[in-house]
Each structure stands twice: as structure tokens, then as C-alpha cells.
């Protein structure tokens, strides 16, 4: 597991264990990958750490800070 910028990446099990209590957004994979560039731009402006995990049936985006989750919802409210 490692930190790339403000994103936590690595083994999904370890990332899940670390981010279990973080604020979570759950998206359908088609929506996530279709809007990937827009979501990535929104994640770059996050103040705290975040993690993205593709679990097959859905994609989880987890935020360490609640303010980042709120900003994400405001920016992408029509897709969430």
C-alpha cells in the first residue's frame, strides 16, 4: 500500500481495512468510468486523502475528510 499524491493505492484488502471508517460514495462502474476524467479532476482538488476501489458491482470512493465528500457531492450531484 502506498500514497500517490493524495490517493491511497495498493492491495484492495489493505486499503479497505485502512479506509473502513472514511466517508464513502458508491457508484456504478459504468457511471464511474464514463465520467472518470471529471471525477479525477474533482479528486485532485480534495484537501485530504482519498481512495478509489473497484469491487466489480460498484466502485467505492472514500474520503478522509467530510468536507471533501460534500464538495464531491456538490460537483457531481447529477451522477451520484
C-alpha atoms as an extended CHARMM CRD file, in Angstrom:
* protein
*
        80  EXT
         1         1  UNK       CA              0.0000000000        0.0000000000        0.0000000000  PROA      1               0.0000000000
         2         2  UNK       CA              1.3060000000        3.4520000000       -0.8840000000  PROA      2               0.0000000000
         3         3  UNK       CA              0.2560000000        7.0610000000       -1.2020000000  PROA      3               0.0000000000
         4         4  UNK       CA              0.3570000000        8.6600000000       -4.6520000000  PROA      4               0.0000000000
         5         5  UNK       CA             -0.3280000000       12.3430000000       -4.1810000000  PROA      5               0.0000000000
         6         6  UNK       CA             -3.4540000000       12.3690000000       -2.0340000000  PROA      6               0.0000000000
         7         7  UNK       CA             -4.6690000000        8.9380000000       -3.2110000000  PROA      7               0.0000000000
         8         8  UNK       CA             -4.1600000000        5.6960000000       -1.2880000000  PROA      8               0.0000000000
         9         9  UNK       CA             -3.4420000000        2.7540000000       -3.6290000000  PROA      9               0.0000000000
        10        10  UNK       CA             -2.3720000000       -0.8380000000       -3.2950000000  PROA      10              0.0000000000
        11        11  UNK       CA             -3.8510000000       -4.1590000000       -2.2410000000  PROA      11              0.0000000000
        12        12  UNK       CA             -7.6660000000       -3.7440000000       -2.0540000000  PROA      12              0.0000000000
        13        13  UNK       CA             -7.9240000000       -5.6510000000        1.2250000000  PROA      13              0.0000000000
        14        14  UNK       CA             -5.3430000000       -3.4670000000        2.9670000000  PROA      14              0.0000000000
        15        15  UNK       CA             -6.8210000000       -0.2710000000        1.5070000000  PROA      15              0.0000000000
        16        16  UNK       CA            -10.2900000000       -1.3890000000        2.6360000000  PROA      16              0.0000000000
        17        17  UNK       CA             -9.0300000000       -2.0810000000        6.1660000000  PROA      17              0.0000000000
        18        18  UNK       CA             -7.3570000000        1.3370000000        6.3570000000  PROA      18              0.0000000000
        19        19  UNK       CA            -10.3040000000        3.3000000000        4.9290000000  PROA      19              0.0000000000
        20        20  UNK       CA            -13.1860000000        1.3830000000        6.5080000000  PROA      20              0.0000000000
        21        21  UNK       CA            -14.3540000000        4.3210000000        8.6680000000  PROA      21              0.0000000000
        22        22  UNK       CA            -13.9330000000        7.0060000000        5.9880000000  PROA      22              0.0000000000
        23        23  UNK       CA            -16.8360000000        8.7980000000        4.2560000000  PROA      23              0.0000000000
        24        24  UNK       CA            -17.9370000000        6.7290000000        1.2310000000  PROA      24              0.0000000000
        25        25  UNK       CA            -19.5520000000        7.3170000000       -2.1640000000  PROA      25              0.0000000000
        26        26  UNK       CA            -20.7820000000        4.2390000000       -4.0300000000  PROA      26              0.0000000000
        27        27  UNK       CA            -21.0660000000        4.4450000000       -7.8390000000  PROA      27              0.0000000000
        28        28  UNK       CA            -21.9880000000        2.0520000000      -10.6250000000  PROA      28              0.0000000000
        29        29  UNK       CA            -18.8600000000        1.1690000000      -12.6620000000  PROA      29              0.0000000000
        30        30  UNK       CA            -20.3910000000        2.4190000000      -15.9350000000  PROA      30              0.0000000000
        31        31  UNK       CA            -21.0340000000        5.8440000000      -14.4250000000  PROA      31              0.0000000000
        32        32  UNK       CA            -17.6060000000        5.9750000000      -12.8010000000  PROA      32              0.0000000000
        33        33  UNK       CA            -15.5900000000        5.0600000000      -15.8860000000  PROA      33              0.0000000000
        34        34  UNK       CA            -17.7340000000        7.1250000000      -18.2650000000  PROA      34              0.0000000000
        35        35  UNK       CA            -17.1810000000       10.2180000000      -16.0870000000  PROA      35              0.0000000000
        36        36  UNK       CA            -13.6640000000        9.2060000000      -14.9660000000  PROA      36              0.0000000000
        37        37  UNK       CA            -11.8980000000       12.3870000000      -16.1260000000  PROA      37              0.0000000000
        38        38  UNK       CA            -14.4460000000       14.6220000000      -14.3840000000  PROA      38              0.0000000000
        39        39  UNK       CA            -14.2360000000       12.5860000000      -11.1810000000  PROA      39              0.0000000000
        40        40  UNK       CA            -10.4300000000       12.6800000000      -11.3340000000  PROA      40              0.0000000000
        41        41  UNK       CA            -10.4610000000       16.4830000000      -11.6520000000  PROA      41              0.0000000000
        42        42  UNK       CA            -12.7220000000       16.6630000000       -8.5960000000  PROA      42              0.0000000000
        43        43  UNK       CA            -10.4660000000       14.3410000000       -6.6160000000  PROA      43              0.0000000000
        44        44  UNK       CA             -7.3960000000       16.4610000000       -7.4010000000  PROA      44              0.0000000000
        45        45  UNK       CA             -8.9630000000       19.3740000000       -5.5310000000  PROA      45              0.0000000000
        46        46  UNK       CA             -9.5820000000       17.2900000000       -2.3900000000  PROA      46              0.0000000000
        47        47  UNK       CA             -7.9130000000       18.6560000000        0.7470000000  PROA      47              0.0000000000
        48        48  UNK       CA             -7.4090000000       15.2990000000        2.4690000000  PROA      48              0.0000000000
        49        49  UNK       CA             -6.6710000000       11.7460000000        1.4290000000  PROA      49              0.0000000000
        50        50  UNK       CA             -8.9780000000        9.6200000000       -0.7080000000  PROA      50              0.0000000000
        51        51  UNK       CA             -9.0890000000        6.0680000000       -2.0310000000  PROA      51              0.0000000000
        52        52  UNK       CA            -10.8590000000        4.5190000000       -5.0240000000  PROA      52              0.0000000000
        53        53  UNK       CA            -11.6770000000        0.8140000000       -5.1030000000  PROA      53              0.0000000000
        54        54  UNK       CA            -13.3430000000       -1.0760000000       -7.9540000000  PROA      54              0.0000000000
        55        55  UNK       CA            -15.2000000000       -4.0110000000       -6.4110000000  PROA      55              0.0000000000
        56        56  UNK       CA            -16.8330000000       -5.2460000000       -9.6230000000  PROA      56              0.0000000000
        57        57  UNK       CA            -20.5070000000       -4.4810000000       -8.9480000000  PROA      57              0.0000000000
        58        58  UNK       CA            -19.7260000000       -0.9630000000       -7.7400000000  PROA      58              0.0000000000
        59        59  UNK       CA            -16.8660000000        1.4930000000       -7.2750000000  PROA      59              0.0000000000
        60        60  UNK       CA            -16.1770000000        2.9940000000       -3.8570000000  PROA      60              0.0000000000
        61        61  UNK       CA            -14.6270000000        6.4140000000       -3.4380000000  PROA      61              0.0000000000
        62        62  UNK       CA            -13.6480000000        7.0550000000        0.1700000000  PROA      62              0.0000000000
        63        63  UNK       CA            -12.7070000000       10.4110000000        1.6690000000  PROA      63              0.0000000000
        64        64  UNK       CA            -10.8380000000       11.0260000000        4.8930000000  PROA      64              0.0000000000
        65        65  UNK       CA            -12.4920000000       14.4210000000        5.4090000000  PROA      65              0.0000000000
        66        66  UNK       CA            -16.2280000000       15.0590000000        5.2760000000  PROA      66              0.0000000000
        67        67  UNK       CA            -15.6570000000       18.4310000000        3.5600000000  PROA      67              0.0000000000
        68        68  UNK       CA            -14.1850000000       16.5860000000        0.5720000000  PROA      68              0.0000000000
        69        69  UNK       CA            -17.2540000000       14.3450000000        0.4020000000  PROA      69              0.0000000000
        70        70  UNK       CA            -19.5470000000       17.3840000000        0.4690000000  PROA      70              0.0000000000
        71        71  UNK       CA            -17.5420000000       19.0920000000       -2.2820000000  PROA      71              0.0000000000
        72        72  UNK       CA            -17.6730000000       15.8990000000       -4.3480000000  PROA      72              0.0000000000
        73        73  UNK       CA            -21.4720000000       15.7010000000       -3.9950000000  PROA      73              0.0000000000
        74        74  UNK       CA            -21.8630000000       19.3840000000       -4.9530000000  PROA      74              0.0000000000
        75        75  UNK       CA            -19.7260000000       18.9730000000       -8.0420000000  PROA      75              0.0000000000
        76        76  UNK       CA            -21.1830000000       15.6430000000       -9.2440000000  PROA      76              0.0000000000
        77        77  UNK       CA            -24.6970000000       15.6460000000       -7.7540000000  PROA      77              0.0000000000
        78        78  UNK       CA            -26.3860000000       14.5660000000      -11.0010000000  PROA      78              0.0000000000
        79        79  UNK       CA            -24.2960000000       11.3660000000      -11.2280000000  PROA      79              0.0000000000
        80        80  UNK       CA            -24.2460000000       10.2670000000       -7.5820000000  PROA      80              0.0000000000
